[in-house]
């Protein structure tokens, strides 16, 4: 397989995953007073914007078409 075809497949898979899989994020909030530290850790998951998934999918399809065209 040509490298452009492999790159195209990877981009298509990443584009599909961008629509489905959330990206976890962790934030630490804390206050330190003297030797005492009080903190709260929050976790939430967000999906990537749909535009990112669309760009990855489009790039993957273009790479697959170019790879098939040169074969």
Buried (B, 14 or more C-beta within 10 A) or exposed (E): EEEBBEBBBEBBEBBBEBBEEEEEEEEEEEEEEEEEEEEEEEEEEEEBEEEBBEBBBEBBBEBBEBBEEEE
